[in-house]
Amino acid sequence: AAGNDRSDNAPSSGTLVYYAGANFYKTYIPATDPYSDGYDNGGFDTIGGDGTAKNILTVGAVNDAVSVGVRSVAAATMSSFSCWGPADDGRIKPDVVGNGVNLCSSLGSGDTSYGWMSGTSMATPNVCGSAVLLTDYYGVLFPGQYMRASTLKGLIIHTADDLGNAGPDYKYGWGLMNTKAAADLIKSHHDVPSGLHLMELSVDAVATCRTNTFAWDGTSPIRATLCWTDPAGPVRSGLDNTNRVLVNDLDLLIVGPAGQVYFPYVLALTNPAAAATTGTNRVDNVEQVYIASPGSAGAYRVVVSLHGELSGPSQEYSVLLSGSAASPTSPPVIVADSPLPSGRVGAAYLQNLTAIGGTTPYVWSTPAGTLPSGLSLGSGGGLSGTPNATTSANFRVRVTGGNGVYAEVAFRLGIDSLLFSEGFENGGVMPAGWTQAYVTDTVDWVFQSGGYNYKDILHPASAHGGSYNAFLSVDAYNDHKTRLVTPMINLGANAQNAQLTFWHNMEIWGTDQDELRVFYQTSSGGSWMLLATYTNSVASWTQRTLALSGATNTCAIAFEGNVKWGYGVSLDDVAITTTPPPTQTSWGTPYAWLNQHGLATGGDYEAAAAADQDGDGYAAWQEYVAGTEPTNYSSVFLAGIAMSNALPQVIWMPDLGMARVYTVEGLTNLLGSGWGATNSDSRFFRVNVALP
């Protein structure tokens, strides 16, 4: 509930009031104490702290939009009491509004007592009950499946009827909940999956950008809503603290057939009454792009990308889409990470590939390349089995819809050799060969199940795997640093491709944050080199993966905990693996696919216009950037772009090192001009590659 305090008056001078901030009573003094709510800002910034949490659905109250069974959105006028946003960092609150004026409600005075009540505490259960009906309806259409929290929240926001200023605002949020419209979108998602009406996807440190292509239906406005459940942000204190609480910053765009870029709504914290504009949103974990009059038919693209660093291994998100065509000839879309998560020799492997859009049933196949020995692709899109050899395999996966239209994705899957592992299952004692070194003070690593015990609750509750994990903690404010050191490990011939993985938990307590630093050395007694630093709260077991690219034939790892008065540092399931370098591929990206997605020379989205310098009929950028060209085996490699510290980094498969000289240029808007140096605002990239 957004709260009912917008029009509250201040008490009379001399009135005894309870001052919650200091937990005592005091006499109200008009000259020094706060004025009436909304006195200096017209009613804005009156939502209480509970109502400004980023992952909840905050509900305001409006008058009833239904009269004698007829719905009139214009009748849903603002109540006199419902609190308005924004949140202190500018996030949109409330999220939606519902009927909260003069509702017939049960009362506590008797089993049959009813009365007429008003308040956001009436509007909130109204919206909540409607949300429950939507989850039930979804379960009827998709038995055994459940919407993500972000899908349900995004669905309610996406289908709300706009009120107040055009677009979102700090009074009505995204508008009046429309349960019928939300149910209709669920039905459309069920009946026509090619419309991509409900998409549940994710980004990670490798795949930092996802694009889904759809056709405009030719009549309706296009609306796309992005919503994600963001990790817990840093603790905030103080009045009007404008530091943002967003952790994983996702961006939403729609790109039109001619390269038009449509940006999401944004609101101005410094002018809360102003109408929404469009631009880059850096504070909300809900974003929406609305195109009232698309104007041109053709392929549109919904683009979701990660801005800045990622907290955690991945960020799941939901996209709701309206205005897309119900095309029986639409291809399905394969949803999967690329490269796929690595497997390990002798360990069972399972990675489910999924498809959305197109028409069902789907048929899965591998038209090119070879799966790692011991793995197979199941009829439902699952890659499973037990790998029996170290390899780096390249292959294509095809999913064919019931309409005969198919889509393909090229994958690389590495099968690692296990060089070293430790799960700390030694009965509570340090594993053989491990040592610890005091850096400051003499706090010891211990080996137990879970972490710090506070009021009979462990943080974490148990080890990640097995019964024991490593744990370092101290009840003191000063820094206490101790290193837990592995024995010297033989990496063998593929040391340059070795990587360290471990599971990490380090939950903050109050404002006191413990820290973890990871070092390595290549010889006993050699210099320790820093691999990574972790200084943020990690409230659940999280896997870390670090490349040991600087290691030689041998190395040792040191985990340096810096413990203060937090819940401590916990480690488990440490492993070092290695994968051989990837082999060259022997197929390319079909020209028809490039042309379909606007990537052919002369198309709307071409990355560069390099000439056909080797005379094989294909421009250089097609061979070296968009994909590989099947008839020219001197160019059989792939180029991908990953984001690192908000800037693009080119990844070659196989890793050609300096074998190709290239530059990366960036652009914010494809309709703009001036390809140039990339920066954190770049949304489109082209790679200029020098031919050998």
N, C-alpha and C positions, 0 to 999 in steps of 0.2 A: 504494500500500500504506500502511495506517495505521501500520505499524511494530509491532515485537514487544517493546517496552521496558517495558510496564506493570508487570511484576513484577521488573525488574532491581534488584539490590541495589547499594548503594554499595560501593566498594572498601575494603579494610582501611586503617586509619590508617598513613600512611607510604608507601603504594603510589605508584609513579611513574605519573602519568596524563597523557594528552594533553589539553590545554585548548584546544578548537577556537576559542573566542572570541578568543584572543590568539595562536594558532598557536605554542604552546610546551608543553614538558613541565613538570609541577610535581608536588610531593608532595601527596597528598590529606590534608587536615586536616579531620576531622569537625566541629570546632567552627565552621568558617567556610565549608566547601564544601557543595554541595547534598547532601541525603540521598538515600535510595533513591527511585526513581520511585514516585510515588503515596503518599509517606510522609504528607504533610499534606492530601491531598485524595482519598484512597481510590482512586487510580488514574486520576482524571480529569485532563485537561490534559496528556496524555503523548504526543500525536501530534506528530511533528516538523514543522518549518516547511513542507517540501514537501507534506505531506499536508493542509495547511490552505488550499491555494489554492481560491478560490471557484468557478471554472468547471470544475474537474476532478471526476471521480467517485472518491472516496476509499473504499477497501474494507477492512473489518475481517474477522477470521477467527473462525469458529465451528466447532463439531463437525458432522460429517456428518448431514444430515437424512434421508438415504436409507439404508435397511437392507434387503438382499435385494430390491431393486427397489421397495420401498414407501417413500414419502415421509412423514415425520412431522415437522412443523415443531417440535414440542415437543422433539425430539432435538437441534435446532440450538442447543445450549447454548454459552455464552461460553467461549472458550479462555482458558487461563491467562495468555497473553502479549499478546493483541491490544490495541493502544493505544486509549484513549478520548479523546473531545473534552472540552470544546468548543474551537473556535478562540478566540483571545484576545478577539475582539469578540462572542462568543456564538453564532456561526454553528454550525449542526448539522454535526458531523463525528464519526465517519465518515458517509458517505452511505448505504451499504448494507453488508451482510456477506455472505460466501460461505464455502463449505466450505474450511477451511485447515488441517485437522488430519489428519495421516497420509494424505496423498495420494501415490499412486504417480506418480513423476516421473522423467523422463529425467535421467541424470547425465553429467557431462563426462569420466568416466574411460574411456569406450569407446563405440563405435558402438551397442552393444546393452546398455548399462548402465542399469539402473533402480534406484530406491530409494524408500523411504518418507520423506516430508519434511513438515514442518509450518511454518507461518508465514503472515503476511499476504501474503508474496510467492508463496504457493501460492493463496490465496484470490483475489488480484487477477487473475492470468491465467485462473482459473476463470471469474470474472465477465466478463472481457474477451472470452474465447472465446464465451460465451453472447451477449454484445452483438453480436459479429460475425455470429452466426447470425441474430439479429433484423434486422440491416441487410440481410442476404442475402434473408431472407424478405420484407421490405418491397419489395425490388427485384423479386422474383418477382411480387408482387401489383400493384405500380405500376411497370412497366418504364420505365426512364429517369429515375425520380424518386429523390430521396434525402431521408432525414430530416435535419432540422437537428440539430446537436450537442445543442441544448437539448431537442429532442424525444426523442432517444435517452436522454439522462440522465433526463428527466422520466418517460419510459415505464418505465424500470427502477425508479425510486423509486415511481411510482404503483402498480405491480403487485406490489411486494415484500410478503412475508408479515410482519406485525407481530410483533416479538419484544420481550421486556423490558416496560417500562412501556407502557401504551396510548398509541398515537401514536408520534411520533419521540422518540428520546432520544439521549444522548451516548455510549451504549455500543454499541448496535446500529444507530444511525442510523435510517433508515426501515424497516429490517428485512432479511429474507433474500430475495435475488433469486429471483424465480419466473419463469423463462424461458417456461414454458408459458402462464402468465397474460398475460405481455407479448405473446406471439405471438397469443393469442386476441383481445386488444384490437386489434392490427393487422388481424386478420381481420374483426372487427366493423366497423372503420373502412372496410374495403374493401366489405363486403357491405351495410352500412346507413349511408351517409354522413349521413343525417338524424339519426343518433345523436350527431353532433359529437364522436366519441371522440378524435380527434386534430386539433387546430386549431393552425395556424401563422399568427400574426397579428402586428401591430405597433401601437405608438402613436407619435405624433410631437408636435411643439409645438402643433399645432392640434387634432388628434384625440387628446386625452389620456386618453380613456376608451373602452373597447370593451365592448359587452354582447351576449351570445349567449343566446337563449332556447331552452329545451328542455323536454320533458315527462318527468316521472318515470315509470319503467317499472312502478311500483306494487308492486314486491316487493323490489328490491335496495337496499342502502345507496347513497347518492350520494357520490361522491368526485371531487373536481376537484383537479388538481395543476398549478401554474403553475411554469414554469422558463424562465430566460433566461440567455444568455451576456452577462454584465455587462462593461462596459469596464474596462480596467485602473484600479485605484484608486491612491491616493497611496502612496508608499513608506513602510513602517512600520518602526520600530526600537524597541529597548528591550524589557525583560521585561514580559509581561502588559499590552501596550498595548491598551486596550479601545476605542480609536477605531475606528469601523466602516470597512470597506473597500468597502462597497456604494457604487456611483456612481449608477446609475439605479434608483430605488426604486419598484418596481411593487407594487401591492396587489391581492389576490384576495378576492372576496366571492361568496357565493351568496345571492340574494334569493328567498325562497319565495313561494308564491301569495298569502299573506296579508300580505306585506311583511316576513316574518321575515328577519332578517339573520344569516347564518352566517359567522363569522370563521375565519381559518386558525389552525393550531397555532402556539404560541410556547413557547419554553423559557426558563428562568431561568438566566442566566450565574452569578448569585451562589449558586444552589442547584442544582448540576448533576445531583444524584440525583433531583430532584423530577420528578413526572409532568408531561407537557405540559398546558398550558391553551390557551385560545383568546383571540385578541385581535389587535392590530395588530403586524405583524412589520416591523421596521425594519432588520434585519441580513442576512437570508438572501436569496439569489436563487433559492430554491425555496420555494414556499408551497403548503400543502394544506388544503383544507376537506373535512371528513368529516361526513356526516349519517347516523348509524347507522340511525335510524328516521324517515324523512321524514314519514310520517303522513298527509299530505294530497296528493291528486292536483292536477294543474294545471300551470301554466307556472312554471318556475323560471328564474332568470337567473344566468348566470356573468358577473361584472363584473370587469374588469381595468382598473385606472386608474394613472396616474402620480402619484406624490407628490413635490412639490418640482420642481426644475429638471431639464431633460433635457440630458444630455451627448451631443452628436452630433445628426444630423438626425432619427433615429428609433431606436426600440428594438424589435427583433424579439423575440417570445416564443412559447412553446408552451404549450398547455393540453391536458391529458389528462383525459378525462371518463368516468366509469362510472356506471351507474344510470339512464341516459337511455333513453327509449322508442324503439323502432324503429317510428316512426309513418310509414305510407305517405302520410299527408296533411300531413306537415310541410313548411313552405315552405323554400326555400333561403335562404341569407343572403349578401348581397353584401358582399365584403370590399374596401374601397378607402378611400383618404384623401378627406376632404371638408372644405374645398374641395380639388379636385384640384390637383396641381402646375401652375403657370402654363405656358402655351406662349408662343411668340414668333413674330411674323410672319416668314414666309419660312424658318423652321427646322422640320425634321421633328419631329413629336410622336408619342410612343407611351406610353400608360399602360394597362397591362393590369388590367382589373377581373376579379376571380375570385369564384366562388361556392362555398359549402360547404353541406352538408346537403341536404334535400329529396331528390329523385330525379333521376337523369340520364336522357336528355341534357338540357342546358340550352338554352333559346332566349332570345337577348338582343334587346331592342328599346328604343326611346325613345318612350313613349306620350304625352309632353307636353314642351313646350319645344322649343328649337332648338339644335342643336350649332353650335359656331363654324364659320364658312365654311371649307371645306377639310378638315374632319375628318369621319370616319364611324365608326360602331360596328360592329365585325366580328362574325362569327358566334361567335367564341370569347370575346367580351367585351373585345376590345382597342379602345381609342380611338386612332385613328391618322390620319395625313395631314400635310399642310403648311398651317397656317393662313395665310390671305391677307388678313386684316383684323383690326385691333385691336378687341377687344370684351370684354364680360363677360357670358357666356351662362349662363342658368339652364335646366336641363332635368332630366327624370327618366329614369332607367334602370330597366328592368324585366327580371328574369330569371325565366323560367317553367320549372319543373321538368317532368320527364317525366310527373308525375302531374297536371299542369294547374294546380298551385298556384304562385302567383308572389309575388315580393317586389319592392318598388320603393324606390329611394333618390333623393332630390333632390340634384343636384350644381350647383355653380357653378364654371365654368372661365374664368379670365381669360386672354386672349391679349394679350401685352404688345407695346408698341412699343419697339424698342431705341434708346435715346438716346445711349449711350456704351458702348464696349467696348475692352478692352486685354488682349491675351494675351502681351505682352512679347516678341513674335517680331521683334526688331529686330537680330539678329545679335550680341547681347551688350552693347548700349548702351542708355542710357535712352531711352524713347519721346519723340518730339517733344512739347513742351508740358508735360511732367512736370518737376518740380523736387524737390530734397530740401533739408531744413532741419535743421541740427544743433540739438538741444535741450540735450544734455549730451555733451561730447566730440565727436569728428569721425570717427565710423565711417560708411562709405559703404554704401548699398544697391548691390548688384551684380546682374547679369543673366546667369544661367547655367542649366544643366540640373541640376535637383535642388538639394540643400543641402549640409550640412557633410560633408566627407570624413574619416571616421575609420576607419583601417586598411583603406582602399580600399573602404569601404562608405559610400554617400551616404545622408544623412537629410534629406529624402526621396530616393528612388533616382532620380527624374526629375521633370521638370515635370508639372503636372497635364494640360495640353494642349499639343501642339506640342513645341518643343525647348527653350524658355527659360521661366524664371520669375524673379521678383524675390526677392532673398535678402539678409538682414542677419545678421551674426554677428561675434563677437569672442571671443578666448580671454582673458577677464579676469573677475574676480569683481565689480568695481564696475559700476554701471549705466551703460549707454551708449545714449542715446536719439537716434534720428534719424527724421525724418518724410519719407515718400515721398508727394508731393503731386500730384494730378491737375491738369490745366488746368481753368479755369472752364468749367462745362458748362451748356448751355442746356436747361432742363427743359420749357419750353413751357407750354401751358395746363393740363396735368394734373399739375402739380408736386406737388400734395397727395397724389397716388397713386403717386409715384415710389418705387422701392426699389433698394437697392444689393445686389448679390451679388458674392461673391468666394470663391476657394478658398484654404484656409489650412492650413499645416502648421507645428508648433512642438513638436517632441518634447523631452521632458525628458532631461537627462543627469545621472545621479546624483540629487542633491537640488537641483540648480541649474535653475531654471525661467525661461526667457525669457518675455516678455510682449508683447502687442499691444493697442494702443488705436486706435480709429477715431474721427476727428473730421470735422466738416464746417463750412463757412462759406458764407454766402449772397452775399457780395460780396468782391471782391478787397481785401485789407487789413482785412476785418471780423474779428469775434471768432470763434475756433474753439470749437465746441460738441461735447461728447463724445457719441458715438453708442453705443459699446460698448467693453467691456474684456474681454480674454481672458487668463486667468492660469493655466489648466490645460494639462497636456500634451495635444498633438494629434499622435498618432503616425502618422496617415495623412491624406491630402488630405481635407479636410472643407469642404463648402460652407456659407457664412454668408449669411444674408439679413437685411437691415436696412431698415426702413421709413424713408424720408426725409420724414416727415410735417411736420417743421419747416422744410423747404426752401421757397424761393420760386421765382421764375422761373429763377434760376441758382444753382449751388452748386459747390464744389470739395470733394474728399475728401482727407484726410490719414491715412496709415497710419503710426502711430508705433510702431516697434519699440523695445523696451527689452531689449537683449541683455546677457547675463551670460556664464556659461561653459556654456551649453547647446548644443543642436544648431542654434540660430538660429531666425529667423522667415522663413518662405517664403510668398510670395503668388503667385497666378496667376489668369488669366481673370476680370478685374474687369469688371463691367457695371452699367449703370444702365438700368432699364426703367420703363415706366409703363403702367398699365391704366386705362381709363375707369371711372367709378363704375358699380357694378352696376345693372342695370335691374330694375324691379319684376317679380315673378313674376305669373302669371295662373292659378295652380292652388293647391290647398290639400291638406292632409293628410286623406284620407278618414276619416270618423267610424268606419267599421268597423275601420280599422287602429288608431285610437286605442283603441277598445274592446277589440280583441284583445290589445293590450299593456297593458291596465289603466290607460289614461290618460283614460278617459271620466269625466265628472262622476259622483261617487258610487262610482268604482272604488277599487281598493286603493292605487293609486299617485298619486292626483291631486295636482297641485302646488299648487293653490289652489281655492277654491270661489267664485270671483267670479261674480256674477250675470250674466245675459244683458242687459247694459245697453243694447245697441243693438237689441234685439228681433229678432235674426235666427235665434234658436233655438240659439245656441251660447254657452257661457260664455266670458267674456273670456279666461281662461287658455288655452282651447283655440285661440282665434284668434291670440293674441299670443305664446304661449309654446310650446305643443306643435307648432304649425305655422301654416298659413294656412287661411282658410276660403274656399272657392271662389266662394261667391255674394255675398261682401261685399268689394268691391274696395278699400274704404277700409282693409282690414286685411291686404293681401297683402304680408306680409314675414315673414321667419323670424327666430327668436331662437335663438342657440346659446350654450353656456357653454364657455369655454376656461379652463384653469388658468394663472395667472401668479403666480410666487412662492408657490405652494401655496394661492392664493386664487382664487375664481372671477371671471371677467370676462365680461360679456355682450357678445356680438358680434351686431350686427343686420345682416341682409342684405335690402335694401340698407342702407347706413349712414345711419341717420336722425338721428344726432347727438343733440340734445336734444329732438327732436320727440316723444319719448315719455319720460315720467318713470317710473322704475322703481326698485324695491329688490330686492336679492337676499338671501334668507334661507337658512340652512343647517341641516342636521340630520345626526347621526351614524347614527341607527337609525330606520327608518321606524315601528317599533313604539313608539318613544319619544315624548316630547312636548317641546314647547318650541322651536318654530321661532324662530330668532334670528340674531344676527350670525354670519356665516361665519367659520371659522378653518381651520387646516391639517388638522383632524380631520374636517371636514365631508365627507360622502360623498353626500348628496342635497341638491338645491337647488330652490327654487321662486322664480320671478320674479313679483313683483307689478307689474303694468303699469297705469298710469293711462290711461283712455281719453281721446281728444281731446274 
